[in-house]
Amino acid sequence: MFTDRIEGKWIEAFQTVFGLCKVDLGEQVAILSETQSRAVNVHLAELALCGMGARPFHVVMPTPVQSAPVPVRSTGASEALQNNSAAVAA
């Protein structure tokens, strides 16, 4: 059975992406995830942001029933916010 494992190369990859997003030292960054998100990806995001000196926090939304005719999992697309203004404000 495959077990997810956090490796330095993946933390570095996430840091590269966050760097392209111009995440700054001390910046508060929301990590938006769903209840069905892969935990390893959420952890990688947090570790990468902490390693960059950012201040991450988590917003976890319930994964909605899929409305698309094909799976959208692991594409980066998400309908979890569902126009929830409080979650968007976070």
PyMOL Python script that loads the backbone (N, CA, C, O; Angstrom):
from pymol import cmd

cmd.read_pdbstr("""\
ATOM      1  N   MET A   1       0.841  -1.180   0.000  1.00  0.00           N
ATOM      2  CA  MET A   1       0.000   0.000   0.000  1.00  0.00           C
ATOM      3  C   MET A   1       0.885   1.242   0.000  1.00  0.00           C
ATOM      4  O   MET A   1       1.898   1.293   0.697  1.00  0.00           O
ATOM      5  N   PHE A   2       0.498   2.230  -0.777  1.00  0.00           N
ATOM      6  CA  PHE A   2       1.234   3.482  -0.860  1.00  0.00           C
ATOM      7  C   PHE A   2       0.938   4.345   0.359  1.00  0.00           C
ATOM      8  O   PHE A   2      -0.218   4.539   0.733  1.00  0.00           O
ATOM      9  N   THR A   3       1.984   4.851   0.963  1.00  0.00           N
ATOM     10  CA  THR A   3       1.840   5.750   2.098  1.00  0.00           C
ATOM     11  C   THR A   3       2.397   7.112   1.709  1.00  0.00           C
ATOM     12  O   THR A   3       3.526   7.212   1.228  1.00  0.00           O
ATOM     13  N   ASP A   4       1.605   8.163   1.916  1.00  0.00           N
ATOM     14  CA  ASP A   4       2.088   9.513   1.636  1.00  0.00           C
ATOM     15  C   ASP A   4       3.214   9.854   2.590  1.00  0.00           C
ATOM     16  O   ASP A   4       3.151   9.552   3.781  1.00  0.00           O
ATOM     17  N   ARG A   5       4.236  10.482   2.056  1.00  0.00           N
ATOM     18  CA  ARG A   5       5.384  10.854   2.866  1.00  0.00           C
ATOM     19  C   ARG A   5       5.806  12.270   2.503  1.00  0.00           C
ATOM     20  O   ARG A   5       5.887  12.625   1.327  1.00  0.00           O
ATOM     21  N   ILE A   6       6.070  13.062   3.509  1.00  0.00           N
ATOM     22  CA  ILE A   6       6.538  14.425   3.275  1.00  0.00           C
ATOM     23  C   ILE A   6       8.036  14.375   3.031  1.00  0.00           C
ATOM     24  O   ILE A   6       8.792  13.833   3.838  1.00  0.00           O
ATOM     25  N   GLU A   7       8.458  14.949   1.905  1.00  0.00           N
ATOM     26  CA  GLU A   7       9.870  14.992   1.540  1.00  0.00           C
ATOM     27  C   GLU A   7      10.264  16.433   1.259  1.00  0.00           C
ATOM     28  O   GLU A   7       9.453  17.249   0.822  1.00  0.00           O
ATOM     29  N   GLY A   8      11.532  16.720   1.523  1.00  0.00           N
ATOM     30  CA  GLY A   8      12.045  18.074   1.336  1.00  0.00           C
ATOM     31  C   GLY A   8      11.821  18.628  -0.056  1.00  0.00           C
ATOM     32  O   GLY A   8      11.541  19.817  -0.214  1.00  0.00           O
ATOM     33  N   LYS A   9      11.944  17.771  -1.076  1.00  0.00           N
ATOM     34  CA  LYS A   9      11.778  18.262  -2.451  1.00  0.00           C
ATOM     35  C   LYS A   9      10.373  18.806  -2.692  1.00  0.00           C
ATOM     36  O   LYS A   9      10.192  19.725  -3.490  1.00  0.00           O
ATOM     37  N   TRP A  10       9.380  18.244  -2.007  1.00  0.00           N
ATOM     38  CA  TRP A  10       8.011  18.723  -2.171  1.00  0.00           C
ATOM     39  C   TRP A  10       7.789  20.027  -1.409  1.00  0.00           C
ATOM     40  O   TRP A  10       7.072  20.908  -1.885  1.00  0.00           O
ATOM     41  N   ILE A  11       8.394  20.155  -0.240  1.00  0.00           N
ATOM     42  CA  ILE A  11       8.314  21.427   0.495  1.00  0.00           C
ATOM     43  C   ILE A  11       8.938  22.527  -0.359  1.00  0.00           C
ATOM     44  O   ILE A  11       8.384  23.621  -0.470  1.00  0.00           O
ATOM     45  N   GLU A  12      10.094  22.236  -0.963  1.00  0.00           N
ATOM     46  CA  GLU A  12      10.764  23.220  -1.823  1.00  0.00           C
ATOM     47  C   GLU A  12       9.904  23.588  -3.028  1.00  0.00           C
ATOM     48  O   GLU A  12       9.864  24.751  -3.428  1.00  0.00           O
ATOM     49  N   ALA A  13       9.219  22.608  -3.607  1.00  0.00           N
ATOM     50  CA  ALA A  13       8.343  22.888  -4.752  1.00  0.00           C
ATOM     51  C   ALA A  13       7.209  23.826  -4.343  1.00  0.00           C
ATOM     52  O   ALA A  13       6.874  24.759  -5.073  1.00  0.00           O
ATOM     53  N   PHE A  14       6.623  23.574  -3.181  1.00  0.00           N
ATOM     54  CA  PHE A  14       5.553  24.450  -2.690  1.00  0.00           C
ATOM     55  C   PHE A  14       6.111  25.849  -2.416  1.00  0.00           C
ATOM     56  O   PHE A  14       5.450  26.844  -2.710  1.00  0.00           O
ATOM     57  N   GLN A  15       7.322  25.934  -1.855  1.00  0.00           N
ATOM     58  CA  GLN A  15       7.925  27.238  -1.586  1.00  0.00           C
ATOM     59  C   GLN A  15       8.172  28.005  -2.880  1.00  0.00           C
ATOM     60  O   GLN A  15       8.017  29.226  -2.917  1.00  0.00           O
ATOM     61  N   THR A  16       8.552  27.308  -3.924  1.00  0.00           N
ATOM     62  CA  THR A  16       8.743  27.958  -5.221  1.00  0.00           C
ATOM     63  C   THR A  16       7.444  28.586  -5.700  1.00  0.00           C
ATOM     64  O   THR A  16       7.429  29.731  -6.154  1.00  0.00           O
ATOM     65  N   VAL A  17       6.361  27.839  -5.598  1.00  0.00           N
ATOM     66  CA  VAL A  17       5.057  28.357  -6.030  1.00  0.00           C
ATOM     67  C   VAL A  17       4.634  29.536  -5.165  1.00  0.00           C
ATOM     68  O   VAL A  17       4.175  30.551  -5.687  1.00  0.00           O
ATOM     69  N   PHE A  18       4.781  29.414  -3.846  1.00  0.00           N
ATOM     70  CA  PHE A  18       4.406  30.521  -2.969  1.00  0.00           C
ATOM     71  C   PHE A  18       5.291  31.739  -3.220  1.00  0.00           C
ATOM     72  O   PHE A  18       4.832  32.875  -3.098  1.00  0.00           O
ATOM     73  N   GLY A  19       6.547  31.511  -3.566  1.00  0.00           N
ATOM     74  CA  GLY A  19       7.432  32.618  -3.923  1.00  0.00           C
ATOM     75  C   GLY A  19       6.943  33.345  -5.169  1.00  0.00           C
ATOM     76  O   GLY A  19       6.999  34.573  -5.239  1.00  0.00           O
ATOM     77  N   LEU A  20       6.464  32.586  -6.150  1.00  0.00           N
ATOM     78  CA  LEU A  20       5.900  33.187  -7.361  1.00  0.00           C
ATOM     79  C   LEU A  20       4.638  33.986  -7.045  1.00  0.00           C
ATOM     80  O   LEU A  20       4.288  34.921  -7.765  1.00  0.00           O
ATOM     81  N   CYS A  21       3.964  33.612  -5.968  1.00  0.00           N
ATOM     82  CA  CYS A  21       2.764  34.337  -5.512  1.00  0.00           C
ATOM     83  C   CYS A  21       3.130  35.547  -4.658  1.00  0.00           C
ATOM     84  O   CYS A  21       2.252  36.265  -4.180  1.00  0.00           O
ATOM     85  N   LYS A  22       4.420  35.768  -4.471  1.00  0.00           N
ATOM     86  CA  LYS A  22       4.931  36.918  -3.707  1.00  0.00           C
ATOM     87  C   LYS A  22       4.569  36.876  -2.231  1.00  0.00           C
ATOM     88  O   LYS A  22       4.307  37.917  -1.629  1.00  0.00           O
ATOM     89  N   VAL A  23       4.552  35.683  -1.639  1.00  0.00           N
ATOM     90  CA  VAL A  23       4.325  35.564  -0.197  1.00  0.00           C
ATOM     91  C   VAL A  23       5.516  36.196   0.517  1.00  0.00           C
ATOM     92  O   VAL A  23       6.666  35.878   0.215  1.00  0.00           O
ATOM     93  N   ASP A  24       5.242  37.085   1.459  1.00  0.00           N
ATOM     94  CA  ASP A  24       6.290  37.812   2.175  1.00  0.00           C
ATOM     95  C   ASP A  24       6.476  37.300   3.598  1.00  0.00           C
ATOM     96  O   ASP A  24       5.585  36.674   4.172  1.00  0.00           O
ATOM     97  N   LEU A  25       7.637  37.575   4.146  1.00  0.00           N
ATOM     98  CA  LEU A  25       7.962  37.255   5.528  1.00  0.00           C
ATOM     99  C   LEU A  25       6.921  37.892   6.448  1.00  0.00           C
ATOM    100  O   LEU A  25       6.644  39.086   6.335  1.00  0.00           O
ATOM    101  N   GLY A  26       6.350  37.113   7.346  1.00  0.00           N
ATOM    102  CA  GLY A  26       5.373  37.616   8.305  1.00  0.00           C
ATOM    103  C   GLY A  26       3.959  37.749   7.769  1.00  0.00           C
ATOM    104  O   GLY A  26       3.046  38.084   8.524  1.00  0.00           O
ATOM    105  N   GLU A  27       3.760  37.495   6.486  1.00  0.00           N
ATOM    106  CA  GLU A  27       2.426  37.630   5.891  1.00  0.00           C
ATOM    107  C   GLU A  27       1.493  36.524   6.381  1.00  0.00           C
ATOM    108  O   GLU A  27       1.892  35.363   6.476  1.00  0.00           O
ATOM    109  N   GLN A  28       0.259  36.888   6.689  1.00  0.00           N
ATOM    110  CA  GLN A  28      -0.755  35.898   7.047  1.00  0.00           C
ATOM    111  C   GLN A  28      -1.293  35.287   5.758  1.00  0.00           C
ATOM    112  O   GLN A  28      -1.685  36.001   4.834  1.00  0.00           O
ATOM    113  N   VAL A  29      -1.306  33.954   5.709  1.00  0.00           N
ATOM    114  CA  VAL A  29      -1.732  33.251   4.501  1.00  0.00           C
ATOM    115  C   VAL A  29      -2.761  32.188   4.875  1.00  0.00           C
ATOM    116  O   VAL A  29      -2.505  31.334   5.723  1.00  0.00           O
ATOM    117  N   ALA A  30      -3.926  32.250   4.235  1.00  0.00           N
ATOM    118  CA  ALA A  30      -4.964  31.242   4.455  1.00  0.00           C
ATOM    119  C   ALA A  30      -4.671  30.014   3.605  1.00  0.00           C
ATOM    120  O   ALA A  30      -4.423  30.122   2.404  1.00  0.00           O
ATOM    121  N   ILE A  31      -4.701  28.863   4.231  1.00  0.00           N
ATOM    122  CA  ILE A  31      -4.623  27.595   3.515  1.00  0.00           C
ATOM    123  C   ILE A  31      -6.050  27.081   3.433  1.00  0.00           C
ATOM    124  O   ILE A  31      -6.603  26.593   4.419  1.00  0.00           O
ATOM    125  N   LEU A  32      -6.639  27.192   2.257  1.00  0.00           N
ATOM    126  CA  LEU A  32      -8.015  26.747   2.049  1.00  0.00           C
ATOM    127  C   LEU A  32      -7.991  25.283   1.635  1.00  0.00           C
ATOM    128  O   LEU A  32      -7.347  24.913   0.653  1.00  0.00           O
ATOM    129  N   SER A  33      -8.694  24.466   2.387  1.00  0.00           N
ATOM    130  CA  SER A  33      -8.793  23.052   2.030  1.00  0.00           C
ATOM    131  C   SER A  33     -10.225  22.590   2.245  1.00  0.00           C
ATOM    132  O   SER A  33     -11.056  23.291   2.822  1.00  0.00           O
ATOM    133  N   GLU A  34     -10.479  21.382   1.757  1.00  0.00           N
ATOM    134  CA  GLU A  34     -11.792  20.771   1.910  1.00  0.00           C
ATOM    135  C   GLU A  34     -11.671  19.567   2.831  1.00  0.00           C
ATOM    136  O   GLU A  34     -10.570  19.083   3.093  1.00  0.00           O
ATOM    137  N   THR A  35     -12.786  19.096   3.311  1.00  0.00           N
ATOM    138  CA  THR A  35     -12.755  17.920   4.183  1.00  0.00           C
ATOM    139  C   THR A  35     -12.199  16.702   3.461  1.00  0.00           C
ATOM    140  O   THR A  35     -11.694  15.784   4.107  1.00  0.00           O
ATOM    141  N   GLN A  36     -12.280  16.674   2.140  1.00  0.00           N
ATOM    142  CA  GLN A  36     -11.745  15.558   1.368  1.00  0.00           C
ATOM    143  C   GLN A  36     -10.382  15.867   0.746  1.00  0.00           C
ATOM    144  O   GLN A  36      -9.908  15.103  -0.094  1.00  0.00           O
ATOM    145  N   SER A  37      -9.745  16.969   1.142  1.00  0.00           N
ATOM    146  CA  SER A  37      -8.410  17.290   0.631  1.00  0.00           C
ATOM    147  C   SER A  37      -7.396  16.282   1.138  1.00  0.00           C
ATOM    148  O   SER A  37      -7.533  15.747   2.238  1.00  0.00           O
ATOM    149  N   ARG A  38      -6.381  16.028   0.328  1.00  0.00           N
ATOM    150  CA  ARG A  38      -5.314  15.128   0.763  1.00  0.00           C
ATOM    151  C   ARG A  38      -4.509  15.824   1.858  1.00  0.00           C
ATOM    152  O   ARG A  38      -3.955  16.901   1.637  1.00  0.00           O
ATOM    153  N   ALA A  39      -4.449  15.222   3.012  1.00  0.00           N
ATOM    154  CA  ALA A  39      -3.770  15.818   4.170  1.00  0.00           C
ATOM    155  C   ALA A  39      -2.315  16.139   3.873  1.00  0.00           C
ATOM    156  O   ALA A  39      -1.801  17.150   4.352  1.00  0.00           O
ATOM    157  N   VAL A  40      -1.639  15.303   3.095  1.00  0.00           N
ATOM    158  CA  VAL A  40      -0.225  15.548   2.810  1.00  0.00           C
ATOM    159  C   VAL A  40      -0.041  16.884   2.091  1.00  0.00           C
ATOM    160  O   VAL A  40       0.939  17.585   2.346  1.00  0.00           O
ATOM    161  N   ASN A  41      -0.960  17.249   1.201  1.00  0.00           N
ATOM    162  CA  ASN A  41      -0.834  18.522   0.495  1.00  0.00           C
ATOM    163  C   ASN A  41      -1.074  19.705   1.424  1.00  0.00           C
ATOM    164  O   ASN A  41      -0.410  20.735   1.310  1.00  0.00           O
ATOM    165  N   VAL A  42      -2.015  19.558   2.335  1.00  0.00           N
ATOM    166  CA  VAL A  42      -2.277  20.614   3.315  1.00  0.00           C
ATOM    167  C   VAL A  42      -1.051  20.795   4.214  1.00  0.00           C
ATOM    168  O   VAL A  42      -0.649  21.923   4.497  1.00  0.00           O
ATOM    169  N   HIS A  43      -0.467  19.702   4.654  1.00  0.00           N
ATOM    170  CA  HIS A  43       0.726  19.765   5.506  1.00  0.00           C
ATOM    171  C   HIS A  43       1.907  20.359   4.752  1.00  0.00           C
ATOM    172  O   HIS A  43       2.659  21.158   5.311  1.00  0.00           O
ATOM    173  N   LEU A  44       2.079  19.979   3.490  1.00  0.00           N
ATOM    174  CA  LEU A  44       3.169  20.538   2.688  1.00  0.00           C
ATOM    175  C   LEU A  44       3.026  22.049   2.552  1.00  0.00           C
ATOM    176  O   LEU A  44       4.013  22.779   2.644  1.00  0.00           O
ATOM    177  N   ALA A  45       1.809  22.515   2.336  1.00  0.00           N
ATOM    178  CA  ALA A  45       1.585  23.954   2.224  1.00  0.00           C
ATOM    179  C   ALA A  45       1.968  24.659   3.522  1.00  0.00           C
ATOM    180  O   ALA A  45       2.645  25.687   3.501  1.00  0.00           O
ATOM    181  N   GLU A  46       1.535  24.106   4.644  1.00  0.00           N
ATOM    182  CA  GLU A  46       1.847  24.723   5.934  1.00  0.00           C
ATOM    183  C   GLU A  46       3.351  24.732   6.200  1.00  0.00           C
ATOM    184  O   GLU A  46       3.901  25.754   6.609  1.00  0.00           O
ATOM    185  N   LEU A  47       4.010  23.615   5.974  1.00  0.00           N
ATOM    186  CA  LEU A  47       5.454  23.544   6.203  1.00  0.00           C
ATOM    187  C   LEU A  47       6.215  24.503   5.298  1.00  0.00           C
ATOM    188  O   LEU A  47       7.162  25.155   5.737  1.00  0.00           O
ATOM    189  N   ALA A  48       5.808  24.590   4.045  1.00  0.00           N
ATOM    190  CA  ALA A  48       6.474  25.493   3.112  1.00  0.00           C
ATOM    191  C   ALA A  48       6.306  26.945   3.545  1.00  0.00           C
ATOM    192  O   ALA A  48       7.268  27.714   3.544  1.00  0.00           O
ATOM    193  N   LEU A  49       5.095  27.314   3.911  1.00  0.00           N
ATOM    194  CA  LEU A  49       4.840  28.691   4.332  1.00  0.00           C
ATOM    195  C   LEU A  49       5.586  29.034   5.615  1.00  0.00           C
ATOM    196  O   LEU A  49       6.158  30.118   5.732  1.00  0.00           O
ATOM    197  N   CYS A  50       5.582  28.119   6.572  1.00  0.00           N
ATOM    198  CA  CYS A  50       6.326  28.358   7.818  1.00  0.00           C
ATOM    199  C   CYS A  50       7.812  28.501   7.531  1.00  0.00           C
ATOM    200  O   CYS A  50       8.487  29.343   8.125  1.00  0.00           O
ATOM    201  N   GLY A  51       8.318  27.684   6.628  1.00  0.00           N
ATOM    202  CA  GLY A  51       9.732  27.758   6.259  1.00  0.00           C
ATOM    203  C   GLY A  51      10.103  29.065   5.591  1.00  0.00           C
ATOM    204  O   GLY A  51      11.267  29.466   5.604  1.00  0.00           O
ATOM    205  N   MET A  52       9.118  29.732   5.008  1.00  0.00           N
ATOM    206  CA  MET A  52       9.339  31.027   4.358  1.00  0.00           C
ATOM    207  C   MET A  52       9.131  32.187   5.325  1.00  0.00           C
ATOM    208  O   MET A  52       9.318  33.347   4.958  1.00  0.00           O
ATOM    209  N   GLY A  53       8.744  31.874   6.560  1.00  0.00           N
ATOM    210  CA  GLY A  53       8.505  32.922   7.544  1.00  0.00           C
ATOM    211  C   GLY A  53       7.124  33.538   7.465  1.00  0.00           C
ATOM    212  O   GLY A  53       6.872  34.576   8.076  1.00  0.00           O
ATOM    213  N   ALA A  54       6.223  32.910   6.717  1.00  0.00           N
ATOM    214  CA  ALA A  54       4.839  33.389   6.654  1.00  0.00           C
ATOM    215  C   ALA A  54       4.083  32.887   7.882  1.00  0.00           C
ATOM    216  O   ALA A  54       4.602  32.087   8.661  1.00  0.00           O
ATOM    217  N   ARG A  55       2.859  33.364   8.043  1.00  0.00           N
ATOM    218  CA  ARG A  55       2.019  32.968   9.182  1.00  0.00           C
ATOM    219  C   ARG A  55       0.749  32.308   8.650  1.00  0.00           C
ATOM    220  O   ARG A  55      -0.281  32.968   8.510  1.00  0.00           O
ATOM    221  N   PRO A  56       0.819  31.013   8.355  1.00  0.00           N
ATOM    222  CA  PRO A  56      -0.349  30.345   7.777  1.00  0.00           C
ATOM    223  C   PRO A  56      -1.435  30.060   8.807  1.00  0.00           C
ATOM    224  O   PRO A  56      -1.162  29.878   9.993  1.00  0.00           O
ATOM    225  N   PHE A  57      -2.667  30.027   8.324  1.00  0.00           N
ATOM    226  CA  PHE A  57      -3.793  29.558   9.124  1.00  0.00           C
ATOM    227  C   PHE A  57      -4.693  28.747   8.199  1.00  0.00           C
ATOM    228  O   PHE A  57      -4.602  28.860   6.976  1.00  0.00           O
ATOM    229  N   HIS A  58      -5.551  27.937   8.783  1.00  0.00           N
ATOM    230  CA  HIS A  58      -6.360  27.002   8.006  1.00  0.00           C
ATOM    231  C   HIS A  58      -7.823  27.413   7.950  1.00  0.00           C
ATOM    232  O   HIS A  58      -8.403  27.852   8.943  1.00  0.00           O
ATOM    233  N   VAL A  59      -8.401  27.261   6.772  1.00  0.00           N
ATOM    234  CA  VAL A  59      -9.837  27.379   6.555  1.00  0.00           C
ATOM    235  C   VAL A  59     -10.239  26.067   5.888  1.00  0.00           C
ATOM    236  O   VAL A  59      -9.814  25.778   4.769  1.00  0.00           O
ATOM    237  N   VAL A  60     -11.059  25.273   6.576  1.00  0.00           N
ATOM    238  CA  VAL A  60     -11.480  23.973   6.047  1.00  0.00           C
ATOM    239  C   VAL A  60     -12.980  24.024   5.781  1.00  0.00           C
ATOM    240  O   VAL A  60     -13.780  24.272   6.683  1.00  0.00           O
ATOM    241  N   MET A  61     -13.337  23.789   4.540  1.00  0.00           N
ATOM    242  CA  MET A  61     -14.739  23.816   4.127  1.00  0.00           C
ATOM    243  C   MET A  61     -15.202  22.399   3.814  1.00  0.00           C
ATOM    244  O   MET A  61     -14.406  21.577   3.361  1.00  0.00           O
ATOM    245  N   PRO A  62     -16.468  22.103   4.046  1.00  0.00           N
ATOM    246  CA  PRO A  62     -16.982  20.785   3.677  1.00  0.00           C
ATOM    247  C   PRO A  62     -16.896  20.594   2.159  1.00  0.00           C
ATOM    248  O   PRO A  62     -17.223  21.501   1.394  1.00  0.00           O
ATOM    249  N   THR A  63     -16.461  19.432   1.741  1.00  0.00           N
ATOM    250  CA  THR A  63     -16.433  19.132   0.313  1.00  0.00           C
ATOM    251  C   THR A  63     -17.874  18.999  -0.181  1.00  0.00           C
ATOM    252  O   THR A  63     -18.630  18.168   0.322  1.00  0.00           O
ATOM    253  N   PRO A  64     -18.258  19.824  -1.171  1.00  0.00           N
ATOM    254  CA  PRO A  64     -19.639  19.755  -1.657  1.00  0.00           C
ATOM    255  C   PRO A  64     -19.863  18.544  -2.565  1.00  0.00           C
ATOM    256  O   PRO A  64     -18.917  17.923  -3.049  1.00  0.00           O
ATOM    257  N   VAL A  65     -21.114  18.234  -2.777  1.00  0.00           N
ATOM    258  CA  VAL A  65     -21.474  17.187  -3.727  1.00  0.00           C
ATOM    259  C   VAL A  65     -20.992  17.632  -5.102  1.00  0.00           C
ATOM    260  O   VAL A  65     -21.161  18.791  -5.482  1.00  0.00           O
ATOM    261  N   GLN A  66     -20.402  16.724  -5.832  1.00  0.00           N
ATOM    262  CA  GLN A  66     -19.860  17.064  -7.142  1.00  0.00           C
ATOM    263  C   GLN A  66     -20.976  17.342  -8.137  1.00  0.00           C
ATOM    264  O   GLN A  66     -21.918  16.559  -8.264  1.00  0.00           O
ATOM    265  N   SER A  67     -20.863  18.465  -8.843  1.00  0.00           N
ATOM    266  CA  SER A  67     -21.864  18.818  -9.849  1.00  0.00           C
ATOM    267  C   SER A  67     -21.342  18.629 -11.268  1.00  0.00           C
ATOM    268  O   SER A  67     -22.122  18.615 -12.221  1.00  0.00           O
ATOM    269  N   ALA A  68     -20.031  18.484 -11.412  1.00  0.00           N
ATOM    270  CA  ALA A  68     -19.426  18.315 -12.737  1.00  0.00           C
ATOM    271  C   ALA A  68     -19.613  16.882 -13.225  1.00  0.00           C
ATOM    272  O   ALA A  68     -19.698  15.954 -12.420  1.00  0.00           O
ATOM    273  N   PRO A  69     -19.677  16.704 -14.547  1.00  0.00           N
ATOM    274  CA  PRO A  69     -19.859  15.351 -15.084  1.00  0.00           C
ATOM    275  C   PRO A  69     -18.616  14.470 -14.958  1.00  0.00           C
ATOM    276  O   PRO A  69     -18.704  13.246 -15.061  1.00  0.00           O
ATOM    277  N   VAL A  70     -17.462  15.092 -14.735  1.00  0.00           N
ATOM    278  CA  VAL A  70     -16.223  14.337 -14.545  1.00  0.00           C
ATOM    279  C   VAL A  70     -15.576  14.795 -13.245  1.00  0.00           C
ATOM    280  O   VAL A  70     -15.802  15.928 -12.821  1.00  0.00           O
ATOM    281  N   PRO A  71     -14.782  13.954 -12.603  1.00  0.00           N
ATOM    282  CA  PRO A  71     -14.145  14.339 -11.337  1.00  0.00           C
ATOM    283  C   PRO A  71     -13.236  15.559 -11.495  1.00  0.00           C
ATOM    284  O   PRO A  71     -12.527  15.689 -12.493  1.00  0.00           O
ATOM    285  N   VAL A  72     -13.264  16.450 -10.504  1.00  0.00           N
ATOM    286  CA  VAL A  72     -12.387  17.612 -10.497  1.00  0.00           C
ATOM    287  C   VAL A  72     -11.341  17.500  -9.393  1.00  0.00           C
ATOM    288  O   VAL A  72     -10.580  18.440  -9.161  1.00  0.00           O
ATOM    289  N   ARG A  73     -11.298  16.379  -8.724  1.00  0.00           N
ATOM    290  CA  ARG A  73     -10.350  16.172  -7.638  1.00  0.00           C
ATOM    291  C   ARG A  73      -8.914  16.310  -8.138  1.00  0.00           C
ATOM    292  O   ARG A  73      -8.577  15.847  -9.227  1.00  0.00           O
ATOM    293  N   SER A  74      -8.090  16.942  -7.342  1.00  0.00           N
ATOM    294  CA  SER A  74      -6.661  17.122  -7.614  1.00  0.00           C
ATOM    295  C   SER A  74      -6.384  17.994  -8.829  1.00  0.00           C
ATOM    296  O   SER A  74      -5.304  17.909  -9.413  1.00  0.00           O
ATOM    297  N   THR A  75      -7.336  18.827  -9.217  1.00  0.00           N
ATOM    298  CA  THR A  75      -7.112  19.732 -10.342  1.00  0.00           C
ATOM    299  C   THR A  75      -6.821  21.152  -9.876  1.00  0.00           C
ATOM    300  O   THR A  75      -6.412  21.999 -10.671  1.00  0.00           O
ATOM    301  N   GLY A  76      -7.030  21.410  -8.603  1.00  0.00           N
ATOM    302  CA  GLY A  76      -6.897  22.766  -8.095  1.00  0.00           C
ATOM    303  C   GLY A  76      -8.218  23.522  -8.138  1.00  0.00           C
ATOM    304  O   GLY A  76      -8.348  24.591  -7.542  1.00  0.00           O
ATOM    305  N   ALA A  77      -9.192  22.964  -8.842  1.00  0.00           N
ATOM    306  CA  ALA A  77     -10.517  23.580  -8.901  1.00  0.00           C
ATOM    307  C   ALA A  77     -11.301  23.192  -7.655  1.00  0.00           C
ATOM    308  O   ALA A  77     -11.170  22.080  -7.144  1.00  0.00           O
ATOM    309  N   SER A  78     -12.111  24.118  -7.178  1.00  0.00           N
ATOM    310  CA  SER A  78     -12.897  23.827  -5.985  1.00  0.00           C
ATOM    311  C   SER A  78     -14.158  24.672  -5.973  1.00  0.00           C
ATOM    312  O   SER A  78     -14.139  25.847  -6.337  1.00  0.00           O
ATOM    313  N   GLU A  79     -15.234  24.068  -5.558  1.00  0.00           N
ATOM    314  CA  GLU A  79     -16.489  24.793  -5.367  1.00  0.00           C
ATOM    315  C   GLU A  79     -16.831  24.881  -3.885  1.00  0.00           C
ATOM    316  O   GLU A  79     -17.962  25.209  -3.524  1.00  0.00           O
ATOM    317  N   ALA A  80     -15.867  24.591  -3.034  1.00  0.00           N
ATOM    318  CA  ALA A  80     -16.122  24.480  -1.598  1.00  0.00           C
ATOM    319  C   ALA A  80     -16.549  25.790  -0.947  1.00  0.00           C
ATOM    320  O   ALA A  80     -17.294  25.767   0.032  1.00  0.00           O
ATOM    321  N   LEU A  81     -16.102  26.922  -1.460  1.00  0.00           N
ATOM    322  CA  LEU A  81     -16.471  28.191  -0.830  1.00  0.00           C
ATOM    323  C   LEU A  81     -17.951  28.497  -0.987  1.00  0.00           C
ATOM    324  O   LEU A  81     -18.551  29.093  -0.091  1.00  0.00           O
ATOM    325  N   GLN A  82     -18.543  28.112  -2.083  1.00  0.00           N
ATOM    326  CA  GLN A  82     -19.979  28.266  -2.321  1.00  0.00           C
ATOM    327  C   GLN A  82     -20.502  29.646  -1.934  1.00  0.00           C
ATOM    328  O   GLN A  82     -21.547  29.766  -1.294  1.00  0.00           O
ATOM    329  N   ASN A  83     -19.771  30.679  -2.325  1.00  0.00           N
ATOM    330  CA  ASN A  83     -20.160  32.074  -2.050  1.00  0.00           C
ATOM    331  C   ASN A  83     -20.303  32.376  -0.561  1.00  0.00           C
ATOM    332  O   ASN A  83     -21.067  33.264  -0.182  1.00  0.00           O
ATOM    333  N   ASN A  84     -19.587  31.659   0.272  1.00  0.00           N
ATOM    334  CA  ASN A  84     -19.607  31.885   1.716  1.00  0.00           C
ATOM    335  C   ASN A  84     -18.729  33.100   2.014  1.00  0.00           C
ATOM    336  O   ASN A  84     -17.503  32.988   2.013  1.00  0.00           O
ATOM    337  N   SER A  85     -19.331  34.239   2.266  1.00  0.00           N
ATOM    338  CA  SER A  85     -18.577  35.484   2.440  1.00  0.00           C
ATOM    339  C   SER A  85     -17.652  35.447   3.652  1.00  0.00           C
ATOM    340  O   SER A  85     -16.591  36.069   3.623  1.00  0.00           O
ATOM    341  N   ALA A  86     -18.021  34.740   4.710  1.00  0.00           N
ATOM    342  CA  ALA A  86     -17.149  34.650   5.888  1.00  0.00           C
ATOM    343  C   ALA A  86     -15.882  33.871   5.557  1.00  0.00           C
ATOM    344  O   ALA A  86     -14.793  34.242   5.997  1.00  0.00           O
ATOM    345  N   ALA A  87     -16.015  32.801   4.790  1.00  0.00           N
ATOM    346  CA  ALA A  87     -14.837  32.023   4.403  1.00  0.00           C
ATOM    347  C   ALA A  87     -13.958  32.813   3.451  1.00  0.00           C
ATOM    348  O   ALA A  87     -12.732  32.762   3.546  1.00  0.00           O
ATOM    349  N   VAL A  88     -14.574  33.539   2.541  1.00  0.00           N
ATOM    350  CA  VAL A  88     -13.807  34.362   1.603  1.00  0.00           C
ATOM    351  C   VAL A  88     -13.061  35.453   2.360  1.00  0.00           C
ATOM    352  O   VAL A  88     -11.915  35.759   2.030  1.00  0.00           O
ATOM    353  N   ALA A  89     -13.689  36.038   3.361  1.00  0.00           N
ATOM    354  CA  ALA A  89     -13.046  37.093   4.148  1.00  0.00           C
ATOM    355  C   ALA A  89     -11.833  36.571   4.910  1.00  0.00           C
ATOM    356  O   ALA A  89     -10.872  37.306   5.134  1.00  0.00           O
ATOM    357  N   ALA A  90     -11.879  35.312   5.306  1.00  0.00           N
ATOM    358  CA  ALA A  90     -10.757  34.720   6.035  1.00  0.00           C
ATOM    359  C   ALA A  90      -9.560  34.646   5.124  1.00  0.00           C
ATOM    360  O   ALA A  90      -8.499  34.178   5.537  1.00  0.00           O
TER     361      ALA A  90
END
""", "prot")
cmd.dss("prot")
cmd.show_as("cartoon", "prot")
cmd.util.cbc("prot")
cmd.orient("prot")
